[in-house]
Amino acid sequence: MKILICTGIYPPDIGGPATQAKVLFEELPKYQCQAKVVTYGDPATGGLESGSIFYISRRQNILFRYLKYFWKVFCLSKEADIIYAFDLISVGLPCAVAKILRPRAKLFVRLGGDYQWERATQTREYAKTLEQYYIDSKFSPSEKLIYFITNFVIGRASRIIFNARLLKDIYVKYRGLSEDQTAVIGNIKQDIIIKTKPATKDYINILFAGRLIAARNLKNLIGAFALINKNVFPKKIELEIIGNGPEKNGLEAEIGSLGMGDGVKIFPQLGRDELLEKINNSDLVALVSLTEINSNFMMEALSLGKVVILTEKSEPCYVGYKNALIYYVNPFDKLDIAEKVELALGDLLSGRINGTQGGLSGEEEEKIYLSADQNIKSHLKIFNA
């Protein structure tokens, strides 16, 4: 079987799609499959084409990017059995057009988020959950266009593969997909090895890492941090936010308006190894998004035995995943977030919980994450159906 993997990001870029694409590319040959990759890339950081990985430069306007991506997919898909796209717009649209011209190849699409909703939260400050967005269905003109384009792509796909039941169920219920059109394959659980021990610190730190967008609900996290009774803890408490994105200036303004410049700090995006070290040196990580589909950041933190403050609007909560290290919160309730942080830190400092009591292990974790072998076999079962 010849599979063309079409992704928006690929290592050295970091993120769930990059990790999934890399594992597929490296592991599929072990199952008698040939794999090639088309991705967007920065020529300065790895944009040179190799024999099986092909880069389309990001340093051009969107029309040229999409046209060049389409042309590369069209050329490479001549002998392909499967075109596997990792989103519905930047990759999915060029792949859907190529699919029309290459009817022999089957198109599959993998989804781990909803671009239309994220754009609504960013451009018109729509501050509700993903499910509520589709319940309301009050789309702006640009969102209606996105909806039309994504439906066009969905209509050309043999199956839509989701990384979370939460997202799949929303699309079935509110976007008209049938169960037969969908499948769920969880993210890949990665082996994480940190050779150094956590550094000794004279403060307690709460960590967030990711793209700084409105959907991450970071203003509420900062507001909750301001409500924490810090006097009950033996050390100073800091909130560290790592990442770049359109919310950066607004977050800095929020920090200033609350007088939190001493306790809340924003740092630039880190590479994967540096980020893992940062997680390992944290006391607690926080992810209070309006909706969090299936987070690799959470998986990495749990794998390192870290306490996680997690939005209840998430895949783990949706499927009933229980872990001693997870404290679920209402993302709209700053007081609830603050109280859960206080509770978690109290439990952690008192020794009532520690990394050996949580982590990722056993059958329970398979509700949200799979081994690389399970992930590949699940894909091949769908591709061969």
C-alpha positions in Angstrom: 0.0 0.0 0.0 1.3 3.5 -0.9 0.3 6.2 1.4 0.8 10.0 0.9 0.8 11.7 4.3 -0.2 15.4 4.0 0.3 17.5 7.1 0.7 21.2 7.9 3.6 20.6 10.3 6.3 18.1 10.5 9.4 17.9 12.8 11.3 20.0 13.7 7.9 21.7 14.1 6.3 20.5 17.3 2.7 19.5 17.9 0.3 16.6 17.7 0.0 16.4 13.8 3.8 16.6 13.5 4.3 13.7 15.9 1.6 11.6 14.3 2.9 12.2 10.8 6.5 11.3 11.8 5.5 8.1 13.5 3.4 7.0 10.5 6.2 7.8 8.1 8.8 5.9 10.1 6.6 2.9 11.1 4.5 2.2 8.0 7.4 0.5 6.1 7.5 -2.1 8.8 4.0 -3.1 7.7 4.9 -3.4 4.0 3.6 0.1 3.2 5.4 2.9 1.3 5.0 6.3 2.8 5.8 9.9 1.5 5.1 13.2 3.3 4.1 16.6 2.0 4.2 19.4 4.5 4.6 23.1 4.9 8.0 24.1 6.2 10.4 27.0 6.7 13.4 26.6 4.3 15.7 27.9 7.0 14.8 25.1 9.4 14.5 22.0 7.2 12.7 23.0 4.0 14.9 21.0 1.7 13.2 18.1 0.0 14.5 14.6 0.7 13.6 11.4 -1.2 10.3 11.0 0.6 9.6 14.2 2.5 8.6 17.3 0.4 8.3 20.8 1.8 6.1 23.7 0.6 7.6 27.0 1.9 5.4 29.0 4.3 7.1 32.2 3.1 4.6 33.1 0.4 1.0 34.2 0.3 -1.7 31.8 1.0 -2.9 31.4 -2.6 0.6 30.4 -3.8 1.1 28.1 -0.8 -2.2 26.2 -1.5 -1.6 26.0 -5.2 1.9 24.6 -4.7 0.7 22.2 -2.1 -2.1 21.0 -4.4 0.4 20.5 -7.3 2.8 18.5 -5.2 0.0 16.3 -3.9 -1.4 15.9 -7.4 2.0 14.8 -8.7 2.8 12.5 -5.9 -0.6 10.9 -5.7 -0.4 9.4 -9.2 0.6 6.1 -7.7 -0.9 6.5 -4.2 -3.5 4.3 -2.8 -4.2 6.6 0.1 -4.1 10.4 0.5 -4.1 11.1 4.3 -4.8 14.8 5.1 -4.3 16.2 8.6 -6.8 19.1 8.5 -9.8 20.4 6.5 -8.4 23.7 5.1 -4.7 24.3 4.6 -4.0 20.6 3.8 -7.5 19.2 3.3 -8.6 21.6 0.5 -5.6 21.0 -1.8 -5.9 17.2 -1.1 -9.7 17.2 -1.9 -9.1 18.9 -5.2 -6.3 16.5 -6.0 -8.6 13.6 -5.1 -11.1 14.7 -7.7 -8.4 14.5 -10.3 -7.0 11.3 -8.9 -10.2 9.2 -8.3 -8.1 6.0 -7.8 -6.7 7.2 -4.5 -8.9 7.2 -1.4 -8.9 10.4 0.7 -8.9 10.1 4.5 -8.8 13.1 6.8 -7.6 13.3 10.4 -9.0 15.9 12.8 -7.8 17.0 16.2 -9.5 20.3 16.4 -11.9 22.7 14.8 -10.4 25.7 13.0 -13.7 27.4 12.4 -14.5 27.6 16.1 -11.0 28.6 17.1 -11.2 31.4 14.6 -14.5 32.6 16.0 -13.0 32.7 19.5 -10.1 34.8 18.2 -11.7 37.2 15.7 -15.0 38.0 17.3 -14.3 37.0 20.9 -16.8 34.1 20.9 -16.1 32.7 24.4 -18.1 29.5 24.5 -17.4 25.8 24.1 -17.0 24.1 20.8 -20.3 22.2 21.2 -22.1 25.4 22.1 -20.7 27.1 19.0 -22.5 24.5 16.8 -25.6 24.6 18.9 -25.8 28.4 18.4 -24.8 28.1 14.7 -24.6 31.9 14.4 -21.7 32.0 11.9 -20.2 35.1 10.5 -19.9 35.4 6.7 -16.2 34.2 6.8 -17.2 31.3 9.1 -20.0 30.3 6.6 -17.3 30.2 3.9 -15.1 28.0 6.1 -18.1 25.8 6.8 -18.8 25.4 3.0 -15.1 24.6 2.3 -14.8 22.0 5.1 -18.1 20.4 4.0 -16.6 20.1 0.5 -13.6 18.3 1.8 -15.6 16.1 4.1 -17.8 15.1 1.2 -14.7 13.8 -0.7 -13.3 11.8 2.1 -13.8 8.0 2.6 -13.6 8.5 6.4 -13.0 11.2 8.8 -10.6 10.0 11.5 -10.8 11.9 14.8 -8.3 11.8 17.7 -11.1 12.1 20.3 -14.7 10.9 20.8 -15.7 14.3 22.0 -14.9 15.9 18.6 -16.4 12.9 16.7 -19.6 13.1 18.6 -19.9 16.9 18.0 -19.5 16.4 14.2 -22.0 13.5 14.1 -24.6 15.4 16.1 -24.1 19.0 14.7 -22.4 18.6 11.3 -24.5 15.7 9.9 -21.8 13.0 9.6 -23.0 9.4 10.0 -21.2 7.0 12.3 -20.1 5.1 9.3 -18.2 8.1 8.0 -16.2 8.4 11.1 -13.6 6.6 13.2 -11.6 7.5 16.4 -7.9 6.8 16.7 -6.3 8.3 19.8 -3.0 10.2 19.9 0.2 8.3 20.3 1.6 7.8 23.7 5.2 8.8 23.6 8.1 7.4 25.6 9.5 10.3 27.5 12.9 10.0 29.1 14.4 12.9 31.1 18.0 12.2 32.2 18.3 15.1 34.7 16.4 15.4 37.9 14.1 18.4 38.5 16.1 21.5 39.5 15.9 22.7 43.1 13.7 25.9 43.2 12.9 28.4 45.9 9.4 28.9 44.4 6.4 26.9 43.3 5.5 27.1 39.6 2.4 26.5 37.6 3.0 26.0 33.9 1.1 26.4 30.7 2.6 25.7 27.3 1.0 26.1 23.9 -0.1 28.5 21.2 -1.4 31.7 22.8 -5.0 31.9 21.3 -8.3 32.9 22.9 -9.6 29.3 22.9 -6.9 28.4 25.5 -8.8 30.7 28.0 -5.6 32.1 29.5 -7.2 35.3 30.7 -9.4 33.2 33.0 -6.3 31.3 34.1 -4.5 34.5 35.0 -7.6 35.8 36.7 -7.9 32.6 38.7 -4.2 32.8 39.7 -4.9 36.3 41.1 -7.5 34.7 43.4 -5.3 32.0 44.9 -4.6 32.5 48.6 -0.8 32.4 48.2 -0.1 33.1 51.9 -1.0 29.5 52.8 2.0 28.1 50.9 5.6 28.1 52.2 7.1 29.4 48.9 6.3 32.1 46.4 4.0 30.8 43.6 4.5 31.8 39.9 2.5 31.2 36.8 4.6 30.6 33.7 3.1 30.8 30.3 5.2 29.5 27.4 4.3 30.1 23.7 3.6 32.6 21.0 0.4 33.7 19.4 -2.1 36.5 18.8 -3.2 36.7 22.5 0.3 37.6 23.7 -0.2 41.4 23.9 -3.7 41.0 25.4 -2.3 38.7 28.1 0.5 41.1 29.0 -2.1 43.8 29.3 -4.3 41.6 31.6 -1.2 40.8 33.7 -0.5 44.5 34.1 -4.1 45.5 34.9 -4.2 42.9 37.7 -0.8 44.0 39.0 0.5 40.4 38.6 3.8 41.3 36.9 5.7 39.7 39.7 3.9 36.4 39.7 2.9 35.8 36.0 5.6 35.5 33.3 5.3 34.9 29.6 8.2 33.1 27.8 8.8 32.4 24.1 8.0 29.0 22.5 10.5 26.3 23.3 11.8 23.3 21.3 10.5 19.9 22.3 13.4 18.8 24.5 13.6 22.2 26.3 9.8 22.1 26.8 10.0 18.6 28.3 12.7 19.8 30.7 10.4 22.7 31.7 7.5 20.4 32.3 9.7 18.2 34.4 10.8 21.2 36.5 7.2 22.4 37.1 5.1 21.6 40.1 1.8 21.7 38.4 0.5 22.3 34.8 -2.7 24.0 33.9 -4.9 23.6 30.8 -8.2 25.4 31.2 -9.3 25.7 27.5 -12.8 26.5 26.5 -12.7 23.1 24.9 -9.6 20.9 24.8 -9.9 18.0 22.4 -6.9 15.7 23.2 -3.8 17.4 24.4 -0.2 16.2 24.0 0.9 18.7 26.6 -1.3 17.0 29.1 0.0 13.6 28.0 3.6 14.7 28.5 2.9 16.2 31.9 1.1 13.0 33.1 3.9 10.8 31.7 6.3 12.8 33.8 4.1 12.4 36.9 3.0 16.0 37.1 -0.3 17.3 38.6 -2.7 18.6 35.9 -5.4 21.2 36.3 -7.6 20.3 33.3 -10.8 21.8 31.8 -13.8 19.5 32.2 -14.6 20.4 28.6 -12.0 17.9 27.4 -11.7 14.4 26.0 -10.4 12.8 29.2 -13.4 14.1 31.2 -15.8 13.3 28.4 -14.9 9.6 28.3 -14.7 9.4 32.1 -10.9 9.1 32.4 -9.8 9.1 36.0 -6.3 9.8 37.2 -5.1 10.8 40.7 -3.0 13.6 39.2 -5.9 15.3 37.3 -8.1 17.9 38.8 -11.0 18.8 36.5 -12.2 22.4 36.5 -15.1 24.5 35.1 -13.2 26.7 32.5 -15.7 29.6 33.0 -15.4 29.7 36.8 -12.2 31.5 38.0 -13.0 30.6 41.6 -13.3 26.9 40.8 -9.9 27.0 39.0 -8.3 28.9 41.9 -9.7 26.5 44.5 -8.6 23.4 42.5 -5.1 24.8 42.2 -5.0 25.4 45.9 -6.3 21.9 46.6 -3.8 20.3 44.2 -0.8 22.2 45.6 -1.9 21.4 49.1 -2.2 17.7 48.2 1.2 17.8 46.4 3.1 19.6 49.2 1.6 17.4 51.9 2.5 14.2 50.1 -1.1 13.0 49.7 -0.4 12.7 45.9 2.8 12.2 43.9 3.9 11.2 40.5 3.9 7.5 41.3 0.1 7.6 42.0 -0.8 8.9 38.6 1.0 8.9 35.3 -0.2 7.0 32.3 -0.6 3.2 32.6 -3.0 0.4 32.2 -6.3 0.0 30.3 -7.7 3.2 31.5 -5.3 5.3 29.5 -6.2 3.6 26.3 -9.4 5.6 26.4 -7.4 8.6 25.2 -3.9 7.4 24.1 -2.5 4.5 22.1 0.9 3.0 21.6 2.5 3.6 18.3 1.8 -0.1 17.3 -1.9 0.2 18.2 -2.1 3.5 16.4 -0.6 2.1 13.2 -2.7 -1.0 13.2 -5.9 1.0 13.8 -5.0 3.1 10.7 -4.3 0.1 8.5 -7.6 -1.5 9.5 -9.5 1.6 8.4 -7.4 2.1 5.2 -8.0 -1.6 4.2 -11.7 -1.6 4.9 
